[in-house]
Amino acid sequence: DQQVKQNSPSLSVQEGRISILNCDYTNSMFDYFLWYKKYPAEGPTFLISISSIKDKNEDGRFTVFLNKSAKHLSLHIVPSQPGDSAVYFCAASRVSGTYKYIFGTGTRLKVLA
Amino acid sequence: DGGITQSPKYLFRKEGQNVTLSCEQNLNHDAMYWYRQDPGQGLRLIYYSQIVNDFQKGDIAEGYSVSREKKESFPLTVTSAQKNPTAFYLCASSVTSGRRDTQYFGPGTRLTVL
């Protein structure tokens, strides 16, 4: 049972345009969400997070939007740069949990120069 | 320079052999984690440790074992009981095991069983 889903395995975007990566979740107990970026043969690096008390969090070129009623979050990258080409994972954690992140399957973003 | 190191980067093992993957952190983090990544799948939690001398099973602990004798170190042993051990293994740590404590990942070890 995949509780965190990233339905687009890949996405290609032109340099300078907006990249929008989507993530859906099924468990209404999730209340904290994160995005990680991963280059090949490297560990994921933390990008941005959002708590369920917010609907938007912004950090430079990266903005995460949370729609609790739709159980949907998205990561916007503006403007996209070739160095953003990587696999992006969303992750969620539960109100009742302490340690556990549930990860999505990832979306491979390719930014075309 | 603080961080998490994993060694080796690539590891080959014959079927039926146990193998131990190293994970060391100098971030002074209490909590450490082991994940496994397979193609087309998200990261799945194998084991985690909230504090020295304590560890708990994650979602896919069968065929794996860990120890946490020192704060800095959390080695993972892939035993011969693990039916499909070929994967990319990631170690992570966080200040505590609180769910809002960001987990920081090492560079990973790719294990291939021949």
Backbone of each chain as ProteinMPNN parsed JSONL, in Angstrom:
{"seq_chain_A": "DQQVKQNSPSLSVQEGRISILNCDYTNSMFDYFLWYKKYPAEGPTFLISISSIKDKNEDGRFTVFLNKSAKHLSLHIVPSQPGDSAVYFCAASRVSGTYKYIFGTGTRLKVLA", "coords_chain_A": {"N_chain_A": [[0.853, -1.183, 0.0], [0.901, 1.958, -1.111], [1.46, 4.776, 0.488], [2.33, 7.292, -0.02], [2.48, 8.935, -2.983], [4.038, 9.475, -6.068], [3.1, 10.216, -9.019], [4.132, 10.824, -11.471], [6.763, 9.563, -13.111], [8.783, 10.837, -14.461], [9.917, 14.043, -15.697], [10.304, 16.668, -17.984], [11.708, 19.843, -18.523], [12.143, 23.097, -19.849], [15.053, 25.098, -19.481], [14.884, 27.854, -17.279], [12.148, 27.905, -17.207], [9.176, 27.038, -15.281], [9.254, 24.323, -13.002], [7.12, 21.809, -11.95], [6.496, 19.592, -9.502], [4.675, 16.846, -8.379], [2.875, 15.364, -5.622], [1.005, 12.957, -3.954], [-0.905, 11.911, -1.14], [-2.274, 9.415, 1.052], [-2.901, 9.049, 3.69], [-4.541, 10.604, 6.221], [-3.447, 11.259, 8.595], [-0.908, 12.173, 8.263], [1.165, 14.929, 8.823], [3.358, 16.434, 8.316], [5.64, 17.342, 5.883], [8.138, 16.687, 3.424], [10.624, 17.524, 0.974], [13.098, 15.943, -0.894], [16.138, 15.939, -2.738], [17.882, 14.1, -5.151], [20.908, 13.107, -6.533], [22.37, 10.905, -9.014], [23.867, 7.972, -7.646], [24.345, 9.172, -5.218], [23.527, 10.239, -1.842], [20.223, 11.321, -0.797], [19.465, 14.823, -0.54], [18.233, 17.199, 1.724], [15.635, 19.436, 0.901], [13.309, 21.169, 1.231], [10.65, 21.8, 3.563], [7.297, 21.377, 4.909], [4.777, 22.162, 7.208], [1.577, 20.934, 8.27], [0.058, 23.013, 9.176], [0.444, 25.083, 7.576], [-0.014, 26.367, 4.206], [1.78, 26.934, 2.329], [5.241, 27.147, 1.666], [8.275, 28.793, 1.273], [11.496, 28.923, -0.232], [13.895, 30.549, -1.521], [14.324, 29.681, -4.825], [12.6, 27.618, -4.609], [9.392, 26.432, -3.829], [6.961, 25.037, -1.787], [3.729, 23.754, -1.918], [0.804, 23.005, -0.12], [-2.131, 21.17, -0.152], [-4.434, 20.315, 1.855], [-7.039, 19.305, 1.878], [-7.229, 18.017, -0.525], [-5.262, 16.232, -0.204], [-2.665, 16.613, -1.248], [0.504, 17.651, -2.393], [2.827, 19.975, -3.802], [5.846, 20.768, -5.473], [7.392, 23.639, -6.537], [9.696, 24.881, -8.81], [11.366, 27.68, -9.626], [13.327, 30.033, -11.357], [13.819, 27.137, -13.412], [16.873, 25.312, -13.483], [19.697, 23.831, -15.182], [21.249, 22.414, -13.306], [19.357, 21.557, -11.555], [18.465, 19.168, -12.378], [17.644, 16.034, -11.414], [16.571, 13.379, -9.193], [13.581, 13.73, -7.46], [12.242, 13.317, -4.298], [9.296, 13.083, -2.408], [8.313, 13.141, 1.019], [6.606, 12.014, 3.951], [5.425, 12.47, 7.299], [3.867, 11.117, 10.275], [1.339, 12.263, 12.586], [1.192, 10.711, 14.889], [3.559, 9.413, 14.931], [7.162, 9.151, 15.484], [9.812, 8.887, 14.412], [9.441, 8.269, 11.761], [9.661, 8.546, 8.279], [7.71, 8.404, 5.383], [8.38, 7.612, 2.167], [7.865, 8.777, -1.188], [7.929, 7.424, -4.568], [9.543, 8.873, -6.206], [10.397, 11.414, -8.645], [11.905, 11.912, -11.693], [13.551, 14.69, -12.696], [14.361, 16.529, -15.533], [16.143, 19.16, -16.684], [16.267, 21.06, -19.448], [18.781, 22.57, -21.343]], "CA_chain_A": [[0.0, 0.0, 0.0], [1.764, 3.123, -1.253], [0.754, 5.874, 1.141], [2.814, 8.532, -0.623], [2.597, 8.594, -4.4], [4.468, 10.44, -7.06], [2.576, 9.501, -10.178], [4.933, 11.1, -12.674], [8.137, 9.09, -12.895], [9.767, 11.745, -15.051], [9.43, 15.35, -16.141], [11.319, 17.472, -18.674], [11.354, 21.258, -18.519], [13.165, 23.967, -20.431], [15.753, 25.991, -18.56], [14.234, 29.15, -17.099], [10.709, 27.752, -17.003], [8.785, 26.491, -13.981], [9.091, 22.873, -12.839], [6.123, 21.488, -10.924], [6.529, 18.175, -9.147], [3.485, 16.568, -7.582], [2.919, 14.265, -4.658], [-0.283, 12.708, -3.31], [-0.82, 11.003, -0.004], [-3.581, 8.842, 1.372], [-3.099, 8.977, 5.131], [-4.874, 11.932, 6.739], [-2.669, 11.492, 9.811], [0.352, 12.843, 7.92], [1.052, 16.363, 9.05], [4.637, 17.094, 8.054], [6.039, 16.861, 4.561], [9.478, 17.14, 3.039], [11.13, 17.198, -0.351], [14.518, 15.661, -0.991], [16.678, 15.905, -4.091], [18.915, 13.053, -5.184], [21.683, 12.893, -7.749], [22.759, 9.492, -9.153], [24.941, 7.418, -6.815], [24.549, 9.979, -4.022], [22.392, 10.232, -0.931], [19.303, 12.451, -0.945], [19.719, 16.013, 0.266], [17.015, 17.879, 2.118], [15.376, 20.631, 0.103], [12.336, 22.062, 1.84], [9.605, 21.071, 4.278], [6.099, 22.144, 5.222], [3.898, 21.623, 8.222], [0.182, 20.992, 7.817], [-0.62, 24.249, 9.588], [0.681, 26.047, 6.5], [-0.321, 25.868, 2.868], [2.855, 27.323, 1.418], [6.53, 27.478, 2.255], [9.121, 29.242, 0.177], [12.913, 29.045, 0.066], [14.579, 30.884, -2.764], [13.627, 29.273, -6.05], [11.766, 26.451, -4.287], [8.175, 26.666, -3.057], [6.111, 23.859, -1.632], [2.32, 24.052, -1.666], [0.091, 21.878, 0.48], [-3.589, 21.213, -0.208], [-4.798, 19.228, 2.773], [-8.323, 18.69, 1.525], [-6.974, 17.128, -1.66], [-4.13, 15.38, 0.173], [-1.766, 16.838, -2.38], [1.489, 18.717, -2.289], [3.599, 20.17, -5.018], [7.1, 21.521, -5.378], [7.609, 24.492, -7.691], [11.064, 25.38, -8.945], [11.327, 28.789, -10.577], [13.351, 29.373, -12.657], [14.535, 25.86, -13.419], [18.251, 25.381, -13.963], [20.202, 22.481, -15.509], [21.71, 21.756, -12.079], [18.214, 21.003, -10.823], [18.189, 17.829, -12.915], [17.858, 15.068, -10.33], [15.337, 12.716, -8.765], [12.987, 14.405, -6.314], [11.379, 12.472, -3.469], [8.553, 13.679, -1.313], [8.216, 12.268, 2.182], [5.601, 12.476, 4.907], [5.469, 11.822, 8.608], [2.551, 11.05, 10.918], [1.124, 12.899, 13.875], [1.426, 9.788, 15.992], [4.875, 8.799, 14.827], [8.279, 9.975, 15.909], [10.955, 8.854, 13.533], [9.268, 7.632, 10.46], [9.291, 9.194, 7.042], [7.247, 7.541, 4.301], [8.848, 8.252, 0.935], [7.296, 8.469, -2.492], [8.801, 6.675, -5.466], [10.466, 9.78, -6.874], [10.19, 11.94, -9.999], [13.173, 12.337, -12.291], [13.424, 15.967, -13.395], [15.437, 16.875, -16.46], [16.028, 20.544, -17.122], [16.952, 21.128, -20.751], [19.437, 23.869, -21.59]], "C_chain_A": [[0.897, 1.244, 0.0], [1.038, 4.327, -0.675], [1.158, 7.235, 0.594], [3.136, 8.217, -2.075], [3.102, 9.779, -5.209], [4.18, 9.793, -8.401], [3.332, 9.767, -11.473], [6.346, 10.622, -12.442], [9.182, 10.031, -13.468], [9.095, 13.002, -15.574], [10.583, 16.067, -16.831], [10.82, 18.901, -18.799], [12.485, 22.05, -19.154], [13.779, 24.846, -19.339], [15.03, 27.328, -18.491], [12.734, 29.065, -16.861], [10.441, 27.185, -15.61], [8.722, 24.958, -14.047], [8.088, 22.663, -11.718], [6.117, 19.984, -10.703], [5.407, 17.909, -8.145], [3.632, 15.344, -6.707], [1.537, 14.153, -4.021], [-0.099, 11.748, -2.152], [-2.22, 10.545, 0.388], [-3.906, 8.903, 2.86], [-3.34, 10.373, 5.701], [-4.139, 12.247, 8.039], [-1.304, 12.13, 9.515], [0.194, 14.338, 8.156], [2.362, 17.113, 8.841], [5.214, 16.481, 6.8], [7.372, 17.467, 4.168], [9.72, 16.793, 1.576], [12.645, 17.013, -0.253], [14.886, 15.596, -2.475], [17.816, 14.896, -4.103], [19.568, 12.998, -6.558], [22.078, 11.417, -7.813], [23.936, 9.126, -8.262], [25.283, 8.312, -5.617], [23.349, 9.826, -3.099], [21.488, 11.423, -1.184], [19.729, 13.626, -0.068], [18.398, 16.728, 0.519], [16.861, 19.181, 1.347], [14.479, 21.615, 0.862], [11.281, 21.222, 2.543], [8.405, 21.982, 4.5], [5.287, 21.41, 6.266], [2.457, 21.788, 7.767], [-0.564, 22.237, 8.296], [-0.42, 25.354, 8.555], [0.175, 25.49, 5.183], [0.76, 26.225, 1.866], [4.123, 27.574, 2.228], [7.512, 27.733, 1.126], [10.572, 29.34, 0.643], [13.646, 29.282, -1.243], [13.759, 30.499, -3.978], [12.617, 28.148, -5.799], [10.577, 26.851, -3.414], [7.396, 25.37, -2.983], [4.717, 24.334, -1.257], [1.657, 22.803, -1.111], [-1.412, 22.125, 0.404], [-4.092, 20.032, 0.613], [-6.078, 18.537, 2.363], [-8.155, 17.71, 0.368], [-5.882, 16.111, -1.359], [-3.058, 15.422, -0.932], [-0.754, 17.909, -2.02], [2.283, 18.799, -3.579], [4.826, 21.006, -4.705], [7.258, 22.311, -6.668], [9.051, 24.982, -7.674], [11.039, 26.454, -10.043], [12.515, 29.724, -10.338], [14.137, 28.069, -12.58], [15.917, 26.04, -14.046], [18.741, 23.969, -14.275], [20.69, 21.71, -14.281], [20.588, 21.2, -11.223], [17.868, 19.594, -11.309], [18.607, 16.779, -11.897], [16.552, 14.305, -10.123], [14.848, 13.404, -7.495], [12.022, 13.457, -5.6], [10.582, 13.347, -2.519], [8.451, 12.653, -0.195], [7.212, 12.872, 3.159], [5.824, 11.791, 6.24], [4.141, 12.031, 9.33], [2.518, 11.787, 12.232], [1.544, 11.982, 15.0], [2.821, 9.204, 15.985], [5.964, 9.689, 15.389], [9.339, 10.026, 14.828], [10.609, 8.77, 12.065], [8.89, 8.583, 9.332], [8.791, 8.104, 6.094], [7.591, 8.257, 3.004], [8.007, 7.848, -0.259], [8.332, 7.796, -3.365], [9.737, 7.563, -6.273], [10.007, 10.198, -8.26], [11.534, 12.421, -10.521], [12.928, 13.598, -13.105], [14.636, 16.179, -14.295], [15.189, 18.296, -16.943], [16.904, 20.702, -18.361], [17.503, 22.521, -20.987], [19.015, 24.45, -22.931]], "O_chain_A": [[1.565, 1.539, 0.991], [0.101, 4.84, -1.287], [0.42, 8.212, 0.726], [3.956, 7.346, -2.366], [2.653, 10.913, -5.05], [4.925, 8.927, -8.861], [3.192, 9.029, -12.449], [7.07, 11.22, -11.646], [10.33, 10.035, -13.025], [7.896, 13.031, -15.852], [11.706, 16.075, -16.327], [9.661, 19.142, -19.137], [13.655, 21.7, -19.004], [13.101, 25.274, -18.405], [14.614, 27.871, -19.514], [12.116, 30.015, -16.381], [11.37, 26.889, -14.859], [8.212, 24.38, -15.007], [8.199, 23.275, -10.656], [5.778, 19.208, -11.596], [5.223, 18.659, -7.186], [4.395, 14.424, -6.999], [0.967, 15.158, -3.597], [0.768, 10.875, -2.188], [-3.214, 11.206, 0.09], [-5.073, 8.816, 3.242], [-2.451, 11.224, 5.669], [-4.201, 13.374, 8.53], [-0.623, 12.578, 10.437], [-0.796, 14.94, 7.738], [2.457, 18.299, 9.157], [5.276, 15.26, 6.661], [7.694, 18.599, 4.527], [9.098, 15.886, 1.022], [13.359, 17.799, 0.371], [14.072, 15.251, -3.331], [18.62, 14.846, -3.172], [18.906, 12.864, -7.587], [22.119, 10.746, -6.782], [24.893, 9.892, -8.142], [26.381, 8.221, -5.066], [22.291, 9.348, -3.509], [21.935, 12.433, -1.728], [20.287, 13.436, 1.013], [17.557, 16.841, -0.372], [17.82, 19.93, 1.163], [14.864, 22.76, 1.1], [11.042, 20.073, 2.17], [8.483, 23.195, 4.306], [5.132, 20.19, 6.212], [2.149, 22.677, 6.972], [-1.691, 22.487, 7.87], [-1.03, 26.42, 8.641], [-0.04, 24.285, 5.053], [0.672, 25.864, 0.693], [4.082, 28.134, 3.323], [7.571, 26.985, 0.151], [10.849, 29.78, 1.759], [13.972, 28.346, -1.973], [12.623, 30.946, -4.136], [11.865, 27.778, -6.701], [10.737, 27.521, -2.393], [7.196, 24.69, -3.99], [4.546, 25.197, -0.396], [1.914, 21.689, -1.568], [-1.902, 23.166, 0.842], [-4.165, 18.903, 0.128], [-6.196, 17.317, 2.483], [-8.853, 16.699, 0.293], [-5.61, 15.228, -2.173], [-2.628, 14.394, -1.455], [-1.091, 18.934, -1.427], [2.393, 17.834, -4.335], [4.83, 21.834, -3.794], [7.259, 21.74, -7.758], [9.554, 25.439, -6.648], [10.738, 26.181, -11.205], [12.7, 30.176, -9.209], [15.035, 27.937, -11.748], [16.102, 26.803, -14.994], [18.248, 23.006, -13.688], [20.558, 20.487, -14.225], [20.836, 20.457, -10.273], [17.052, 18.912, -10.691], [19.786, 16.656, -11.562], [15.556, 14.561, -10.799], [15.623, 13.632, -6.567], [11.12, 12.88, -6.207], [11.134, 14.254, -1.894], [8.497, 11.447, -0.437], [7.001, 14.084, 3.185], [6.345, 10.677, 6.304], [3.397, 12.971, 9.05], [3.535, 11.922, 12.911], [2.18, 12.418, 15.96], [3.221, 8.557, 16.953], [5.717, 10.846, 15.73], [9.72, 11.108, 14.381], [11.408, 9.162, 11.214], [7.916, 9.329, 9.43], [9.372, 7.022, 6.014], [7.143, 9.38, 2.772], [7.502, 6.727, -0.335], [9.479, 7.617, -2.955], [10.632, 7.06, -6.952], [9.325, 9.449, -8.959], [12.213, 13.226, -9.885], [12.186, 13.577, -14.086], [15.781, 16.027, -13.87], [14.152, 18.591, -17.537], [18.117, 20.501, -18.317], [16.795, 23.519, -20.853], [19.466, 25.534, -23.303]]}, "seq_chain_B": "DGGITQSPKYLFRKEGQNVTLSCEQNLNHDAMYWYRQDPGQGLRLIYYSQIVNDFQKGDIAEGYSVSREKKESFPLTVTSAQKNPTAFYLCASSVTSGRRDTQYFGPGTRLTVL", "coords_chain_B": {"N_chain_B": [[34.778, 19.29, 9.048], [31.536, 18.419, 9.038], [29.575, 15.438, 8.705], [28.121, 12.544, 7.07], [29.454, 9.424, 6.513], [29.74, 6.678, 4.344], [30.836, 3.447, 3.753], [31.899, 0.561, 1.875], [31.724, 2.351, -1.307], [30.889, 0.831, -3.435], [29.988, -2.559, -3.41], [30.555, -5.984, -3.647], [29.22, -9.195, -3.411], [29.23, -12.657, -2.761], [26.628, -14.99, -3.227], [25.039, -16.167, -0.277], [26.848, -15.253, 1.539], [27.529, -13.231, 4.417], [27.545, -9.663, 4.778], [28.926, -6.554, 5.822], [27.927, -3.21, 6.053], [29.267, -0.019, 6.381], [28.581, 2.856, 8.413], [29.174, 6.06, 9.429], [28.954, 8.953, 11.466], [29.699, 12.352, 12.181], [28.226, 14.317, 13.296], [27.178, 14.54, 15.733], [24.676, 13.49, 16.148], [21.822, 11.969, 17.631], [20.065, 10.068, 16.564], [19.946, 7.46, 14.149], [19.634, 5.877, 10.919], [18.799, 3.248, 8.611], [18.192, 2.823, 5.214], [16.777, 1.337, 2.292], [17.037, 1.444, -1.214], [15.368, 0.634, -4.131], [15.161, 0.205, -7.711], [12.742, 2.373, -9.126], [11.336, 2.553, -6.81], [10.45, 4.021, -3.646], [12.386, 5.144, -0.777], [12.922, 2.706, 1.644], [12.53, 1.888, 5.039], [14.853, 0.163, 6.987], [16.152, -0.38, 9.523], [16.253, 1.514, 12.585], [17.809, 3.721, 14.958], [17.415, 5.242, 17.99], [19.03, 6.039, 19.975], [22.224, 5.436, 21.522], [23.039, 2.002, 21.906], [20.507, 1.123, 21.482], [18.037, 0.004, 19.215], [15.604, -0.287, 16.594], [13.333, -2.253, 14.633], [12.563, -1.524, 11.252], [10.463, -1.199, 8.393], [11.265, -3.271, 6.721], [12.963, -5.278, 7.925], [13.749, -7.943, 7.892], [16.283, -10.327, 7.46], [18.346, -8.621, 7.875], [20.72, -7.096, 10.164], [21.713, -4.978, 12.89], [23.902, -2.843, 14.851], [24.498, -0.644, 17.619], [26.796, 0.539, 19.097], [28.342, 2.721, 19.509], [27.869, 6.249, 19.46], [28.533, 7.453, 17.071], [28.46, 5.524, 15.12], [26.817, 3.124, 13.051], [26.557, 0.288, 11.979], [25.416, -1.87, 9.342], [24.466, -5.164, 8.826], [24.092, -7.327, 6.195], [22.565, -10.229, 5.887], [22.817, -13.714, 4.913], [20.272, -14.536, 4.893], [18.721, -12.642, 3.751], [16.696, -12.272, 1.075], [16.767, -10.895, -1.347], [19.165, -9.098, -1.768], [20.514, -7.254, -3.405], [20.851, -3.904, -3.939], [20.6, -0.336, -3.385], [21.964, 1.117, -0.619], [21.213, 3.293, 1.992], [22.323, 5.387, 4.547], [21.255, 7.393, 7.266], [21.029, 10.267, 9.458], [19.759, 12.053, 12.312], [19.167, 14.85, 14.498], [17.588, 14.241, 16.759], [15.17, 11.609, 17.188], [12.837, 12.777, 16.615], [10.01, 13.588, 14.626], [10.145, 15.879, 13.197], [12.721, 16.455, 12.943], [15.105, 16.946, 10.666], [16.288, 14.469, 8.472], [19.51, 13.566, 7.548], [21.405, 12.411, 4.861], [23.846, 9.89, 4.005], [26.277, 9.123, 1.376], [25.671, 6.659, 0.314], [25.765, 3.067, -0.344], [26.281, 0.797, -2.87], [25.196, -2.361, -3.187], [25.904, -5.415, -4.651], [24.897, -8.618, -5.348], [26.427, -11.495, -6.4]], "CA_chain_B": [[33.677, 19.13, 8.099], [30.624, 17.421, 9.56], [28.822, 14.718, 7.7], [27.897, 11.108, 7.196], [30.238, 8.667, 5.537], [29.391, 5.272, 4.158], [31.851, 2.725, 2.981], [32.456, 1.13, 0.66], [30.728, 2.907, -2.223], [30.394, -0.33, -4.181], [30.314, -3.793, -2.706], [30.1, -7.182, -4.329], [29.197, -10.299, -2.458], [28.731, -13.917, -3.31], [25.403, -15.468, -2.575], [25.286, -16.995, 0.905], [27.795, -14.594, 2.454], [27.112, -12.018, 5.13], [28.387, -8.505, 4.488], [28.617, -5.426, 6.709], [28.056, -1.875, 5.484], [29.663, 0.92, 7.427], [27.997, 4.194, 8.446], [29.741, 6.866, 10.5], [28.58, 10.367, 11.416], [30.358, 13.208, 13.177], [27.299, 15.435, 13.486], [26.697, 14.441, 17.109], [23.262, 13.169, 16.108], [21.431, 10.808, 18.432], [19.314, 9.07, 15.806], [20.5, 6.992, 12.874], [18.666, 5.094, 10.153], [19.209, 2.574, 7.383], [17.157, 2.689, 4.192], [17.116, 0.616, 1.07], [16.356, 1.967, -2.388], [15.341, -0.218, -5.311], [14.705, 0.974, -8.885], [11.315, 2.657, -9.225], [10.69, 2.549, -5.499], [10.929, 4.997, -2.678], [13.289, 4.628, 0.245], [12.224, 1.907, 2.648], [13.283, 1.868, 6.286], [15.273, -1.171, 7.421], [16.322, -0.279, 10.977], [16.628, 2.824, 13.074], [18.309, 3.752, 16.333], [17.142, 6.555, 18.562], [20.077, 6.372, 20.93], [23.225, 4.372, 21.629], [22.641, 0.726, 22.501], [19.095, 0.864, 21.229], [17.633, 0.066, 17.82], [14.272, -0.835, 16.341], [13.092, -2.691, 13.26], [11.74, -0.705, 10.379], [9.452, -1.922, 7.622], [11.787, -4.42, 5.973], [14.141, -5.677, 8.702], [14.091, -9.359, 7.764], [17.519, -10.596, 6.735], [19.324, -7.597, 8.237], [20.961, -6.863, 11.584], [22.458, -3.745, 13.151], [24.368, -2.611, 16.213], [24.755, 0.775, 17.86], [27.649, 0.549, 20.291], [28.864, 4.075, 19.647], [26.956, 7.261, 18.912], [28.921, 7.836, 15.719], [28.533, 4.404, 14.193], [25.594, 2.312, 12.97], [26.799, -0.647, 10.87], [24.325, -2.745, 8.897], [24.888, -6.447, 8.262], [23.151, -7.982, 5.288], [22.845, -11.648, 6.107], [22.454, -14.623, 3.824], [18.818, -14.75, 4.953], [18.055, -11.602, 2.961], [16.442, -12.972, -0.19], [17.063, -10.077, -2.515], [19.962, -8.039, -1.149], [21.08, -6.293, -4.348], [20.127, -2.641, -3.8], [21.368, 0.831, -2.964], [21.692, 1.266, 0.816], [21.447, 4.651, 2.456], [22.33, 5.635, 5.983], [20.873, 8.766, 7.569], [21.019, 10.596, 10.884], [19.065, 13.278, 12.678], [19.549, 15.293, 15.845], [16.868, 13.265, 17.586], [14.267, 10.835, 16.328], [11.615, 13.527, 16.419], [9.647, 13.515, 13.208], [10.454, 17.123, 12.506], [14.156, 16.6, 12.829], [15.478, 16.565, 9.308], [17.242, 13.386, 8.327], [20.585, 13.848, 6.609], [21.804, 11.133, 4.288], [25.176, 9.631, 3.495], [26.342, 8.973, -0.084], [25.127, 5.377, -0.103], [26.572, 1.918, -0.763], [25.561, -0.08, -3.801], [25.536, -3.768, -2.95], [25.514, -6.338, -5.715], [25.135, -10.031, -5.018], [26.774, -12.206, -7.639]], "C_chain_B": [[32.746, 18.032, 8.581], [29.883, 16.713, 8.456], [28.672, 13.263, 8.033], [28.702, 10.406, 6.111], [29.763, 7.227, 5.527], [30.492, 4.619, 3.341], [31.515, 1.243, 2.953], [31.361, 1.72, -0.22], [30.077, 1.797, -3.05], [30.869, -1.588, -3.475], [29.719, -4.964, -3.472], [30.208, -8.345, -3.354], [28.697, -11.541, -3.172], [27.493, -14.329, -2.539], [25.771, -16.359, -1.389], [26.244, -16.383, 1.899], [27.124, -13.437, 3.171], [28.052, -10.886, 4.732], [27.95, -7.349, 5.373], [28.916, -4.111, 6.02], [28.306, -0.893, 6.619], [28.907, 2.241, 7.292], [28.55, 4.927, 9.663], [29.27, 8.304, 10.339], [29.313, 11.131, 12.517], [29.535, 14.466, 13.422], [26.772, 15.499, 14.917], [25.179, 14.186, 17.167], [22.968, 11.945, 16.96], [20.843, 9.691, 17.568], [19.999, 8.724, 14.487], [19.559, 5.983, 12.246], [19.375, 4.364, 9.019], [17.99, 2.414, 6.481], [17.705, 1.855, 3.041], [16.344, 1.261, -0.073], [16.487, 0.974, -3.527], [14.81, 0.593, -6.481], [13.193, 1.145, -8.895], [10.584, 2.649, -7.897], [11.249, 3.663, -4.632], [11.893, 4.352, -1.703], [12.455, 3.877, 1.285], [13.112, 1.708, 3.858], [13.576, 0.44, 6.723], [15.343, -1.223, 8.948], [16.552, 1.18, 11.332], [17.056, 2.721, 14.525], [18.104, 5.157, 16.866], [18.276, 7.015, 19.474], [21.044, 5.193, 20.991], [22.658, 3.178, 22.385], [21.154, 0.431, 22.381], [18.834, 0.928, 19.728], [16.312, -0.667, 17.648], [14.162, -1.262, 14.882], [12.251, -1.665, 12.524], [10.769, -1.587, 9.624], [9.964, -3.2, 6.972], [13.044, -4.965, 6.642], [14.588, -7.126, 8.482], [15.342, -9.56, 6.916], [18.616, -9.576, 7.009], [19.548, -7.592, 9.747], [21.813, -5.61, 11.722], [23.016, -3.783, 14.57], [24.57, -1.106, 16.377], [25.537, 0.879, 19.171], [28.247, 1.92, 20.549], [27.899, 5.045, 18.984], [27.243, 7.515, 17.437], [28.695, 6.746, 14.686], [27.279, 3.543, 14.233], [25.759, 1.331, 11.81], [25.597, -1.554, 10.6], [24.913, -4.027, 8.324], [23.759, -7.026, 7.424], [23.473, -9.472, 5.368], [22.413, -12.477, 4.902], [20.959, -14.912, 3.812], [18.043, -13.714, 4.144], [17.917, -12.134, 1.536], [16.825, -12.174, -1.43], [17.912, -8.88, -2.093], [20.531, -7.002, -2.114], [20.24, -5.024, -4.333], [21.123, -1.54, -3.468], [20.977, 1.103, -1.505], [22.116, 2.651, 1.282], [21.351, 4.719, 3.97], [21.963, 7.1, 6.203], [20.993, 8.998, 9.077], [20.222, 11.869, 11.087], [19.389, 13.593, 14.124], [18.91, 14.394, 16.904], [15.993, 12.465, 16.641], [12.918, 11.528, 16.177], [11.3, 13.666, 14.948], [9.915, 14.81, 12.479], [11.944, 17.405, 12.484], [14.586, 16.074, 11.474], [16.5, 15.445, 9.329], [18.239, 13.756, 7.228], [21.194, 12.526, 6.16], [23.281, 11.089, 3.926], [25.125, 9.392, 1.993], [25.854, 7.624, -0.587], [26.168, 4.33, -0.433], [25.724, 1.082, -1.71], [26.07, -1.498, -3.617], [25.015, -4.606, -4.104], [25.866, -7.754, -5.295], [25.311, -10.808, -6.312], [26.292, -13.653, -7.592]], "O_chain_B": [[33.101, 16.854, 8.546], [29.594, 17.29, 7.409], [29.038, 12.803, 9.114], [28.63, 10.765, 4.936], [29.432, 6.648, 6.562], [30.998, 5.183, 2.371], [30.916, 0.722, 3.894], [30.18, 1.593, 0.103], [28.877, 1.827, -3.324], [32.004, -1.667, -3.005], [28.559, -4.945, -3.884], [31.161, -8.453, -2.583], [27.853, -11.474, -4.066], [27.349, -14.042, -1.351], [26.678, -17.188, -1.471], [26.441, -16.925, 2.987], [26.265, -12.752, 2.614], [29.211, -11.121, 4.391], [26.762, -7.178, 5.646], [30.001, -3.909, 5.475], [27.653, -0.93, 7.662], [28.627, 2.689, 6.18], [28.407, 4.462, 10.793], [29.193, 8.818, 9.224], [29.517, 10.629, 13.622], [30.073, 15.533, 13.715], [26.012, 16.401, 15.267], [24.499, 14.606, 18.103], [23.759, 11.003, 17.008], [21.094, 8.511, 17.814], [20.555, 9.588, 13.809], [18.786, 5.319, 12.936], [20.416, 4.807, 8.533], [16.928, 1.951, 6.898], [18.913, 1.7, 2.858], [15.164, 1.585, 0.061], [17.588, 0.527, -3.849], [14.086, 1.568, -6.277], [12.45, 0.184, -8.699], [9.356, 2.729, -7.857], [12.35, 4.169, -4.849], [12.18, 3.159, -1.792], [11.419, 4.362, 1.74], [14.297, 1.4, 3.73], [12.672, -0.39, 6.819], [14.66, -2.03, 9.579], [16.986, 1.978, 10.501], [16.718, 1.768, 15.228], [18.559, 6.135, 16.273], [18.46, 8.208, 19.714], [20.715, 4.087, 20.561], [21.912, 3.319, 23.354], [20.616, -0.412, 23.098], [19.354, 1.81, 19.044], [15.952, -1.54, 18.438], [14.82, -0.698, 14.008], [11.359, -1.031, 13.089], [10.303, -2.601, 10.144], [9.185, -4.114, 6.701], [14.082, -5.098, 5.993], [15.704, -7.486, 8.856], [15.45, -9.037, 5.807], [19.7, -9.663, 6.434], [18.687, -8.023, 10.514], [22.537, -5.228, 10.803], [22.65, -4.637, 15.377], [24.787, -0.387, 15.401], [24.995, 1.259, 20.209], [28.617, 2.242, 21.678], [27.192, 4.679, 18.044], [26.33, 7.76, 16.649], [28.735, 7.021, 13.486], [26.74, 3.263, 15.304], [25.155, 1.528, 10.755], [24.871, -1.945, 11.513], [25.763, -3.98, 7.435], [22.631, -7.189, 7.888], [24.548, -9.904, 4.952], [21.731, -11.989, 4.0], [20.435, -15.463, 2.844], [16.853, -13.887, 3.882], [18.917, -12.412, 0.873], [17.172, -12.756, -2.458], [17.414, -7.754, -2.066], [20.994, -5.953, -1.666], [19.057, -5.055, -4.672], [22.317, -1.782, -3.295], [19.8, 1.294, -1.198], [23.223, 3.112, 1.004], [20.429, 4.182, 4.584], [22.33, 7.955, 5.397], [21.049, 8.052, 9.863], [20.034, 12.66, 10.163], [19.827, 12.727, 14.882], [19.572, 13.87, 17.8], [16.071, 12.632, 15.424], [11.965, 10.936, 15.671], [12.194, 13.838, 14.121], [9.912, 14.833, 11.249], [12.374, 18.475, 12.055], [14.441, 14.887, 11.182], [17.455, 15.469, 10.106], [17.864, 14.194, 6.14], [21.462, 11.641, 6.972], [23.887, 12.105, 3.587], [24.051, 9.449, 1.393], [25.643, 7.454, -1.788], [27.31, 4.653, -0.762], [24.595, 0.709, -1.39], [27.24, -1.788, -3.866], [23.847, -4.52, -4.483], [27.006, -8.041, -4.931], [24.457, -10.778, -7.198], [26.496, -14.403, -8.547]]}, "name": "protein", "num_of_chains": 2, "seq": "DQQVKQNSPSLSVQEGRISILNCDYTNSMFDYFLWYKKYPAEGPTFLISISSIKDKNEDGRFTVFLNKSAKHLSLHIVPSQPGDSAVYFCAASRVSGTYKYIFGTGTRLKVLADGGITQSPKYLFRKEGQNVTLSCEQNLNHDAMYWYRQDPGQGLRLIYYSQIVNDFQKGDIAEGYSVSREKKESFPLTVTSAQKNPTAFYLCASSVTSGRRDTQYFGPGTRLTVL"}
